Amino acid sequence: MENSDKNFENQALQFVNRSVSLILESISDRDNSHVPLRENEKFEQIKQQISLSKGGGLPQHDDVLLDAFGTVLKYSMRTAHPRFVSQLYGETDLYGVAADFLTTVLNNNVHVFELAPALTTVEALAIEHLSEMFGLVSSENNSQAVGIFVPGSSYGTLVALFLALSQKYEDFCVKGSGAYDLKPRVMCSEDAHYSIEKACLLLGLGLNGVCKIPTDKTGRMCIGALAEALDDPTHSPFCVVATAGTTTTGVFDGLEPISNLCRDKSIWLHTDAAWGGAACYSESKNRHLAGVERSDSIVFSAHKMLGAPIQCSALLLKPKHRDHLTRSVNVKAPYLYQTAENPHADSHDISKMTFQCGRRGDALKFWFMMQARGVDGFRERVDGCVSWAQELETEITTNRSHSFEVLHQTFSTVCFWHRPPFMSASSVRDVPIHSDEWWAIDKLPALVREAMVSDAYPFLITHCRSGNHPSFYRISFASSIRAQDERTRLINELLDYIEGKTSEQPVDHGLLHAGLT
């Protein structure tokens, strides 16, 4: 039996070597713009090719398994592809890839210091660095950074809302939300991330627990409307969520005026900086985050613009909330906290600050990248992403204003319309809301998106709505390492594609409601 196990182990090790070679080969060609984004196969076709054995204990030879490995590579989205834009992530940093592999091999559960001493230490160092970048701690105030890495910013927002709720209602952890006459409310903009609604579902507040504040003409949360909502006696607000880089338009809410309102009302301010938090590394764009240091909590995802392998997110807190975090989240688990045998580990047991028990060492990816690239390297990547967006906006406004119109260009996001030939108004902004022309323009991005799918994804972009505007194309650049001439070529190919597909659509504004609404 021992020999059999050893033989199987040796065979598995050989398979690891061969599969790593296959992965390295795919990495070397991952940013090839001349290959498709993905194979245009359907679910059942992929299932048929990838299914091997349903019984476990696969009897197949390793060559067959390696073929299956290649099949997964073949039928996956090539996220490092230069035509993969708008999904708020993209090309991974290879130092992060190496650290991710090390994390998997170590298989340390980062919940108590004793079982993951190195990864626990790395996480503390990474939290300290990020807290300094966001201004939550500094060498002057000599305060200790507080935070944890979380399985995605949506989870981080859930924890932040729980902390805000349990701070406002001291007995919330015992009685729950049903004990209060005035139902608690979270305030956020109408363009805020859907994770806020999901968090309210999990916290027992329901969808009615979210009060959505309208945005102004720039796409920011309207400060006047927020002030009115906070004064509404029918609400019992416990948290305001400000968004630093919305998923729809990339716009940053006004953190300073929002923080002033929260301070005056003694309300928890949570900043969703999952996307736009990368601006802290840009000397020219960190103004977008002015006031972020006043936040009680912040979420940030390094797997977005910084290129860490998914997932790599952090929840950061003001140092004054350390005791509240551990008091609200920690429960007794004597089988796990063996402090009598290891008295120095207690203060570094991360599980006392999270609802998780099993935890990956996601911080290692960020920390390796930080050591390899440094702040200057992160700045170069972020500024490179921004320069993509600026070049796209310049191309539209300078050379293509007859057929395209920019709605917003913020950070590395560009939102724009194609102006169809039948449009009579001089600007899409001037088209009367819900008129025939408005509905026609609103439908065009979806039709072009369908064409992209049919054409086996020559590009991957998204379309959104915001405010009273008809649907627009939204591109958010998250990968920056491109030569200038290649960027220019790809931008022009994208705009040419949209223009060509729009001209193919049988849209005439005498037939709008019949065919498009």
N, C-alpha and C positions, 0 to 999 in steps of 0.2 A: 504493500500500500504506500509505504514511504517513497519507494522508487517511482511508483506511478505518479504521485503528487509532484515529485521533483522533476520528472520528465515533462509533466504538464506545465510546470512553472517555467522550465527552460524554453518550451515551445511558445508560451505566452510572451516571454521576453523577446524572442526572435520576432514575434508578430509586432510587438511594440516598436522594435527597431525598423521594421519594414514600413509600418504605418506612419512613423515619424518621417521617414524618407519621403513618403507620399505627400504628407502635409507640407514639408519643406519645399517640395516641388511646386505645390499649389501656391505657396506664399511667393515664390519667385515670379509667378505670373499673375499675381492677384490684382494688379492695377493696370492690366492690359486693356486698353480702351477698345480694342478691335474684337474682343470676344463678347458674347452676349452677357447681359446681367444675370440671367438664369435661363435654364431650359424651360420651354413653355409646355411642360407636361401637366396633366391633370392628376388629381389625388389618386384615383383608381389605378392609373398607369404607373405612378411612382410606387404605390403599394405593392403592385404585382412584381415590380423589379427588385424591391428591397426586402420582401418577405423571404425568410429562409426556413426557419423551423419555429413552430408555435409551441413546442413542448419543452423548450429549455434544454440545457446540456447539448449544445449544438454539435452534431456529428460531422459537420462539414470540415473539409480540409481548410487550412489557413489561407490557401489561395482563393478559396471561395469567400472567406471572410474579408480578405483584402479587396476583392471585387466589390463586396457590399460597402466597404469603407469608401471606395472610389465612387460608388453610386450616391452615397450621401453627399460627398463633395460635389458631384455633378449636379445634383438636384437641390442645391442650396443657393440662396441669394448671395451674389458676390458683393458684399457690402464695402469692399475696398475699391470697387470699380468707380472710375471718375464720373460715370453717368448716374451713380446712385446718390441722389440728393433729395433733400426734404424730409428725411426720416430722423433728423437730429442725432444721428450717429453715423459712423462710416469706417474709414480705414483705421485699423488698430495699430497701436504702438507696439513694436516687436519686443521691446523690453518688458512691457506689460504681459505679452504673450508668454515669454519665458517665465515670468513670475507666476503666472496662472498655472503653468505646467508644474512648477515646483510646489505650489499650494496643493494641487491634486495628488502629487506623489507623496507629500508629507502626510496628508489626510489627518491633520490636526484639527480638532474641534476647538474653535477659539471662544470658549465660554468661561473657562477658569484658567488662571495663570499657570497652574501646575501642569496642565495638559498641553499648553501651547505657549511656553515662555517667550520664544522669539517672536511669534506672530502677535502676541498680546502687546509686546513692547513696540513692535512696528506700528501697530494700530494707534497706540498712544502718541507716537511721534508724528504720524500722519495727521491725526486730529489736531495736534498742536500747530503744525504748519498751516493747515487750512483755517484754523481759528485766527491765526495771525494774519493771513491773507484777507480775511473778511473783517478784520478789525475788532474781533470779539475779545482778544487778549493782545497784550503788547508787553515789551520788556519794561515799559514804564509802570504799568499798573500791577505787574508782578502777580497776576492771577493765573490760576491753573485752568488749562483748556478742558472743556467738557463736551463729550460727544461720542458717537459710536458709528461704525460703518453699518449700513443697513442694506437689505436685499431690494434696492430700488428706492427712488425718491418718493414714490407713492406710499410705501411702507413708512418711510421717514415722516411724511406728512401725517399719516395716521397716528404715529406716536406723539408728534407735536400737538395735534388736536386733543389727544387724550391728556397730555400734560397741562394744556391750557384749561381744559374742562375740570380736571381734578384740582387745579389751583383756584379756580373761581368757586367751586363747590367743594369744600374741604371733606365732606363725607360722601362724595361721589363714588369713591372706590368701594364703599360698603353698600350704599343705597341704590346707586345707579341713577340714570337720568329721569326715571319715572317718578322720583320723589319730589319734583319741583313743579310748581304751578305755572311759572313762566318757562316755556320751552327754550332751551339754549339755542343760540343761533351763531353760525359762522358767517362772516362777511367776506365776500371775494368778488372780483370782477366777473362780468358775464363771459369773459374770455379765459378765465382761470381753468386750470387743469381739472379733468373729470375725477381725479383721485380724491378731491375734496368731498364730492358727493358720495363716493364709495366709502370713504372714511366715516362719514356720518351714518351710513347704513350699518357699518360694523359697530359703531359706538351707540347704536340704538336711538339715534336722533331722527332717523328717516331723512328722506330727501327734503322735507320741509325744514330741516335743520340748517339748510344752506340758503342764505339771502344773497342773491346775485345783484351786484351793483352795476349800473350801466357804464359804458366807457364813453370817453369824450371823442372828439374828432380825430385825435391822434392815436386812439386805441387804448389809452390809459384809463385806469379806474377813475371815475369822476369823483373828485374829492368832496364837492358839495353834496352829491347824492349819498356818499358814504356818511358824511356828518349827519344828514337827515335820518338815515337808517339807524345810526347809533343812538339818536335821540328818540326814536320811536318807542313809546311805552309798551307796545305789544311785543317787542323783541326783548330778549335777554342775551345780548351779545357777549360771548366769552373769548372770541378770537377774530382777528382780521388776518386774512391771508393775502399778502401782496405777491405779485408775480414779477420776477426779474427775467423777462424773456418768455412771452407767451408762446404756446405751441401753434397758435393760429397766425399771428403777425410778427412775433419776435419782439413785441413792444415791452418796455419796462415800466411798471407802475411807478408813480412818484413816491419813493420810499421815505423821503424826508417829511412831506406833509402828512402822509399816512401815519408815520411814527409819532408825529406831534399829536394827532387825534388819539392814538392809542395811549400815549402817555397821559393826556388830559383825562381820559376815561378809565385809566388803569386796566386796559385790555391787552391781552397777549397779542404780540405781533409775530406772525410766522411768515417768513419769506421763502417762496418757492423759487430757488435759484438753480434748479436742476439743469437748465439749459444756459441761461445767461450768466450764471455765476462764474463762468470762465473769463468773463470780462475783468475779473480782479487781477488777471495776469497781463492785461493790456494797458499800457500807460495812456494810450489815446482813448480807450473805451471804458476805463474803470469809472468814469463820471456817471455812467448809467447806474452804478451801484451806490451812489452817494446816499448815505443814511442807512445802509444795510447793517452797519455795526450797532444800530439801535434795536435790531430784531431780538426777540427772545429766543427764537429758534430759526435755523436756516437749513434747507436741504440742498445738496449739490451732487451732481452726477459727473464723475470724472470719465465715465464711459461714453459721454456725449462728445463735446468738442475736443477734449484732451486726448481721446482715442484709447482709453483703457479698455481692455476686453470686458464685455458685459458679464456680470454687473459689477459696478464699482461706485457706490453712492455713500454719502455721509450725512448724518444728522448732527448739526452743531448747536450748542446751547450757550447762552450767557453763563459765565461762571457762577453767578448767584443762584442758578437753578440746580446745581449739583445735588444738594440734599433733597430737593423736591423730586428729582428724577429717581434717585435710589429709593426714596420713601414710597413713591407711588408705584414703582414697577417691581421692586424686590419682594419675594416671598420666601418662606423657609424651605430649604432643601438640604437637610443635614447630610444626606448621602453624597452630595456633590461638594459642599463647602467643608472640606476637611481641614479647617484652619488650625486645629490643635497641633496637627502634624506639620503644618506649613504656615506659621503665623504671619509671614511677610507677604503672602500672596493675596490676602483678603481684599486689600484696597485695589487690586488690579484684576479682580474677577469681573469680566465684562458682562457676564450673564445677569449681574445684579442691576444692570442699566438697560436691559432689553427684555422684550417678551419672548425672544427666541431662546432655544436651548442649543440646538445644532446651528453652528455658524461657520461659514467659510472664512478663510483669511484674505478677504478681498482687499484689505489695505495694502497687502504686499505688492499688488500690481501697481497701485498708485505710487507707493514708496520707491519701487525700483525705477519707475519712469521718472520720478522726481530726482533721484540720484543721477540718472543717466542724462537727463535733459536740463535739469535745473530750471529756475524761474525764467531765465532767458529763453530756454528751449520751448517752454510752454507759451511764452509770449509770442515767439516766432510762429508757432502753430496757430494760435488764436488770431493774430494779425493777418496771417495768410488766409484764414477762412473769411475774415472781414473783407480782405482785398478782392476775393472772388465776387462777393456780393456787390461791392462798389463798382467793379468792372461790368457786371451785369446791368446795374442801374445806369451806368454811363452809356453803355451800348444802346439801351432802350431810349433814354432821353436825348441822346445826341444823334443817333443814326436811324432809329426806328420809331420815332414819335408819331409817325403817320399810321402805324399799325399796332403799337403797344402803348400802354400807359401804366406808370408805376403808382401803386397805392401807398406803399410804405417801403423804405429801406432802413432797417434798424439792425445794428450789430451785423450778423452774417446772414440775415434773412431778407429776402426781397419778395414782396407781394405785388403782383401786376396782373393786368388784363390784356387780352388781345382785343383790339377794337375792330369788330367785324364791319365789313363794307356797308351793311344796311343801317348802321347806327347813324342817326341824324344829329344827335347832340355832339357838341365839341369835346365833351369829356364824359367818361363813364359816370363820374360823380354827379353830373347834371341830369342823368337819366331818371325820370320820375320813378319812385319806388313802386314795384309791382305792376309797372306798365308792361305792354307787350315787349318793348325793347329790353326792359330790365330782366324779364323772364328769359328772353333769348340769350342774353349775355350770361345769365346765371347758369344756363344749361350747357354752354359750350365747353367749359373745362372738363365736365364729366364725360362728354362725348370724345374729347381728345384723349382723356385718360383711358377710355375703353379702347381707343385705337392703339394706344401704346401697348396694352395687354395683348391685343390681337397681333401686333407686329413683333411679339416676343421681346418686349421691353427694350426698345432702343434707348430709353431713359426711364427713370422712375421719379416722378414728381407727384405732388399732391395738390389738391384744391381745397379751399376753405371759404367760409362766410364769416363776416364780422360786422357788427352793427347793422346798418340798413343797406350795406353794399351787396351787390350781386356777387356770386362766387368768383374767386380770383385764384390764379396760380400762386403757389407758395413754394419757394425754394430756400432751404436753409443749408448753407455749406458747413460741413463738419470735418472735411478732409482738406488739407491745405497744400500738400507737397506736390505741386504741379509747376511745370515750366510755363512761362508767360504765354508763349505761342500756342501751347496745348490748351491752356485755359481759354484763350480767345477763340480757338477753333471750336471747342466744345460748347461755349456759350452761343456762338453763331449757329451751330448745328441744332441746338435745342430750340432757338427762336425760329429757325427755318422750319423745323418739324411742326411746331405749334401752328405757325402761319399756314403751312401747306395743308395740315389736317383740318384746320378751321375752314379753309376755302372749299374743302370737299364736302362739308356738312350742308345738307339741303335746307338751309335756314333762310326763310323769307318772312319778313315780319307781317305778311298777310296770313301766314299759316302757323304762327307761333303757338297759339293755344291748342290747335289741333294736333300738332306733332311734338311739342316740347314741354308742355306744362301738365 
